[in-house]
């Protein structure tokens, strides 16, 4: 996840972003909730330190993580604005927002996390590399071999393609072991750079090496590359840009899910697979490490394990399944109803998503955009002094918190109330932060670790 200050600009740079019904036009940012028409009650608290220069909600691999926190304590009611008093219970988009009760709904998490028992037992006696082969196992390579053989048969039976092409007449079926060698050579070529493929088999002194020629001949390697396939070309659904790789992705994701039980706190965010070639669904996101590439929505466990992922094929196709809410539900569906906590950034987080997840026994913690639909306007537009906190809770147990460190930060949580905890900033000073923000900072890094 990007630094909070960069999240909005990163989304603007995405040349293929998805509109979502959870967002509405942004109100005048200079508006002040002390206006006489104010309709919601806010709770303000002045933190002990207003000189903390640490950004409240940080992201990215270079962001400082929060220090250890003391036991959380309810924030005292110390309203400093007379205009905020007496307005509890006002409605916003058919929701009733009021002073937080300090009693979030408690969900029990009872899953045993980590490597699945059958695999953990195997890894006790085998090298760690065996875990990789549990994800990309022999059945995956056999599937690729079968699809490659199928495509080769289809090509060879087309006389127009075979005529005058001597190399095709030398084709013979491949198997999983040979496919492993192909991917091994491709990995080797990614490490050892040469001007072209032919150079890896060259006998010239400046190129000569025996690695590739010991694995297979150049003609066989190039023929396998030409025939390499991951799906049946004749099974081509309309408007499916991923049909040639989706069956393989489904098999890999299945192995990801059955090999590891994710942690109690998980994170959903997008990653970019670096790619600068010609591809209609290539994305550009300025604040990513690799700015051009293929966007992937990822669900990651604590520590960076990728449990589930989905490739983004473009906004013009299957829009109903690539809106923020639908992405979250589809990725998290296998582990809903288990008492887990999901952390998301402001592209995904909404009041509607929070309610839907709570209905499925799942907490949500996430940053918010000011124009997210359904937020209490008085809280969003309230100008806070450095260190002040304002919070409101609706009838569904969704708490929205606004906190000013250097600027206002909006956070939603169904797991926390308006409590603060002691943390240590970069100057080694103890300061108070909303507990929800500390939890967000701790949970958001799993996708970055995965990358």
N, C-alpha and C positions, 0 to 999 in steps of 0.2 A: 504493500500500500504506500502511496505517496505521502509526503508531508502534507498535513491538513491544509496549509496555505496554498499547496500546489494542486489539490484535488480538483478544484473547479477548472483551473486552466488546463489540466491534463485532459479532462473530458471535452473541453472545447477543441482541443487539438485532434481528438479522435475523429477522423474524417468519415466515420461510419457509425456514429453513436445512435442509440435506440431511444426514441421518445417514450415517456412513460406517463401514465395517467396520474401517478402520485405527485406530479409536479405542476405548479401553476405559476402564472407571471409573478415576478418578484415585486413586492411592494417597495415604496420609497424607503431606502435604507436609513435615511436620516430621520424617519418618524420616531416619536418618543412615546412610550406607553404611559407617560404621565399626563397625556391628554385627558381632558375631562370626560371623553367618551370611553375611557378604559373599561373593559368588561371582565377582566380576569384578575384573580388574586395571585400575587407572587410572593415568594419567600426569599428574602435577601440575607446574606451573611457576609460579614467582612472577615477575610482570612487573616491569619496572624502576620503574614509577610506579603507586602505588595511590591517588593523589589526583586522577586524571582524572575530571572531572565530566561528560564527554561520554557520552551514552547509547550503549551499544555497538552495538546494531542499531537504527538510526533509520529512520523512514519518513515519507512525506508531503512535501508541497512545501516545508514550512518547516524540514525536518530538515537539519542540517549534513552535508555530504558529507565523507568521509574525505579526508585530505590525501594527498599523493604518498607512496608507500611505498618503502622500501628493499628491496634484494634479500632474498627470504625465506630463512630459515635454520631448520633443524630445531630443535625445542624440546628443551632438555636434559632428561634424566631426573633430576628433583630431587624425588622423592616425599618428602613430609614426614609422611605418616601410615603408621605401621608396619602398620596393618591392611590397607593396600592392596597390600602386597607378596605375591608368590607365588601370586596367584590367576588368572593369565592363562589364557585358553582356556576359560572357563566358557560354557555355553550359555544363550541366552535365546530362547524361542520357536523352538527348533530352529536357532538361529544361534550361531555361535562368535564371541565378541568377545575381542579381544586388543589388545596394545599396537600402535599404528599402525606400519607398516613404513616410512613416509616415501617410498614409491614408488607413487603413484597411477598407474592405467592411463593411458597417453598416447593421445589421439585426435587425428587430424589434421583440421583444418578447411581446406578448399581452395576453397570457394565464393567467387565474386566478388560482393561485396555492393553494395547501392545500387540506383539506378534501372536498370531493364532497358535494355540497349543501344539497342534500337530507339526507346524513349521518350526516352532521354537525348539521342540525336541530334536528335530533334524539338525538344526543349526548348532546344537551343542556338540555334535560330533563331526560336522562338516565345516569347511571354510566359509567365511562370511559371504563370499561370492555366490554361494548357493542361494542366498536370498534373492539375488537378481534373477537367477534361473527359475525361481518360483513365480516370478512376475512375467518374465519372457521365457516360457517353458517350451518343451519340445512340441506340444500341440500347436503353439503359435507358429513355429517354423514349419511344421508339417502342413498347416493350413496355407501358408505362403507358397510352399512347394506345390500343393494341389492346384491353387489358383494360377500359378505360373505355368504349370503343365497344361491346364485348361486353355489358357490364352494362347500358348504356343500351338496347340492343336487347331484352334480357330484360325490362327494366322496361316499355318501351313496348308490348311484345306482351301484357303483362298488362293487360287492359282495366280491371280494377278500380282499378289505380293511375293510369291515364291519364284516366279519366272525371272531368271537372270540373277537370282540372289543365291550364290553358292553356299554361303554360311548357313542359311536356313536348312539346307539339305543335311547338314551335320548335326541337327538337333537330336537330342535324346532326352528322355524325361529326367528331371532333377529330383532330389530328395531333401529331407530336412537337414542332413549333414552338409550337403553342398550349399544350401541356402545360408547356413551358419557361416560358412567360409566366405560367401559373398559379403555378408554384413561385417565380418571380421576385416576383410580387405578394405571396405568402405571406411571403417573406423580407423584403420591404419593410414589410409590416404588423408584423413582429416588431421592426423598428427604430423605425418611426413609430407610436406608440400612439394609437388613437382609441377612442371608446366602443363602437363596433360596426362591422360591415362596411359598412353603408350610409353611414356617415360619410365613407368614403374617396371616395365619388362625390357627396357632398353639395355643393350650390351655395351653401350658407349661408356667410357671410363668415368665421365662426369656424372652419369646417372646410375650406373650399374649397381644393383643390389639384388640379392637372391631371395628376398622375402616373398614378393608376389609370385614369382615363377615357381616357387616350391609349393604354393597353395593350389594354383591351377594355371592353365595357359591363358594368354591374353584373349584369344579368340573365344574361348569358352566363357570367360568373365564378361566380355562385351555382349555376347549372345544372351547370357542370363540377365544382364541389365536391360536388354531390349525387351525380354519377355516377362520381366518381373511384374507381378500383379498381385493385388490384395482382394479382388472381388471379381465377380463375373460381369463382363461388359454387357451381356445381354439382359442383365437384371439392372436396368437403369431407370429409377423413378424420375418423373418429371421434376425439374427445378430442384434437384438435390445435388449441390456442388460437392458434397462429401461422399457420394455413393461409392467411389473407388477405394476409399480407405475406411469407411464407417464400420464395416464388419470386423476389420482388424482392431479398430479402436474399441469396439464393444467387448472383444475377447480380452484385450489388455486391461480395460477397466474392471472387468469381472475378476481378473486375477488380483488387481489392486484391492478390491473390496474383500476378497476371501482370504487374504494373507495377513491382514492387520485390522485390529479393532481400534478406531480413532479415539483420541483423548476426550475428556469431558468438554473442553473448550476447543472449538474449531473456528476456522476463518475461511470466508469466501472472498476471492478477489480475482482480477484478471492478470494474466501474464502474456508476454509476447515471445513467440518463437522467432528468433532472428531470421529474416528473409528479405532480400532486396530485389528478387527477381520479379517477373511479370506474373501477377496473380490478382484477380478481380477482388478478392476479399482481403488483400493485404491492408494492414492498418498502420497509421502513424500516430504515436502518442509521445509527445515531446519529453515528458518527464520519466519515461522508462529508460533503463540502461541501454537497451537496444531499441531505437526509436521506430524502426520499421520491422514489420513481421506479421505473423498470424496470431490473432488474439485467441487466448484460451481462458475460459472460465474454470477456476480450480477451487476445489474444496480440500483444504489441508488441515491435518491434525497438528497438535503441538509438536514441535521438533522438525516440521517441514514435510512430513509424509503426505503425499498426494493420494487421497482416498477416492476421489472422483473428479472428472474433468469433462468439459464439453468445448468443442471447437466452434468458434463463431464464424458463420458462413456468409454474413452480410445482412444488412438491414432490409433488403428487398425480398428476402426469403424467410418464410416461417417466422414472421414478426411476433406472432402470439407466444412463441416459445423462447424469445430472446429479450423480453422485457425484464427489468431487474427482479421483480417478484417471481416471475416464472422460472428464471435462472436459479434463484435460491431454492425454491421448492423442489425443482427437478434434481438438483445436485444433492440436496439434503434429505430427500425422501427416504432413502434406505435406513437412515439413522434417526428419523423423527420418533417421537413418543418414547424418548429414553432419558429425558432430564438434562440434555446437553445444553451448552451455551454457544451461540453463534455470534461471531464478531464480523461486522461488515463496515465498509466505508459509505460515504454519503450518496453514492450512485445507487446503492441497494436499499438503504435504510428508509423505512417509512412506518407510519403508525399502523397502516393496514397490514403490512408484513408482520409487524410485532404481534398484532392480535392473532393473525393466522398461525404463527408459530407457537404462541402460548396455547392456542386450542389444540396443538399437537405436542404439548408438554416440552417445549423448547424455549429457552431464554433467547433474547436478542439484545446485543449491545452494539451501537453504531453511531457514527457521526451523522449529522443532518445538514441538508441545505436549508437556507432560510425560506425557500419557496416550496418546500415539501408540503403537499396537501394535507390538511387536517391538523396542523400545528396551531397552538394558541397564539394569536397574533400579538397579544400584549407581552408574552414572554419573548417571542422572537425579536420584537422591535425595541425591547427595553434596553436603554443604554446603561451599562454597568460600569462602575469604577473598577480599577485594577484590584483583583482579589475578591470581588463580590460574586455571589452565586444566586441564581434565581431558579426555581423549579416548580413544576406543576405535574399533577397526576390525573389521568382520566379514569372513568369508571371501569375500564378493562385492565387496570393495573399497569398501564404504560406511563412511565415517568420521563418527562423531557426536562433536561437541565441545561441552563445557560451559565457559562462561567467565563469570567474575564481574567486572562493572565496578561497578555499584551493586547489582545483583542478578544471579542466574544467568540466562544466556541459552543456549538450546540451538540448535545449528545442525548441519545435515547437509550433507555434501558428498561427491561422488564424484570431485571434481577436485582436492581439497586433502587434505593430511595435517595433522598437528598442528603446523604451522609458524606462526611469527609474523613480522610485518613491522613496520617503524617507520612510524608515522603521526603527524600533527600534530593536537593537540586544539584546542579553542577558545581555550585560553590560550597557544597557539603553543608548546606543549611537545611534545617528541618522546616518544611512548609506544609500547608494543608492543601489537599486537592480533593475534588469529588471522587468518591470511590468508583463511580462508573468510568471515569476517565482513566484512572489507574488500571482498571480491568481491561479497558480498551487497548491501552498501550501494551499491556502484557500479552494480549491475545492476538494482536494484528500482525505479528511478525512471521507467522508460520509460512505464509505464501512467499515472503522474501527469502526465507531460509530455503524453501523448496526450489526457488529459482537458482 
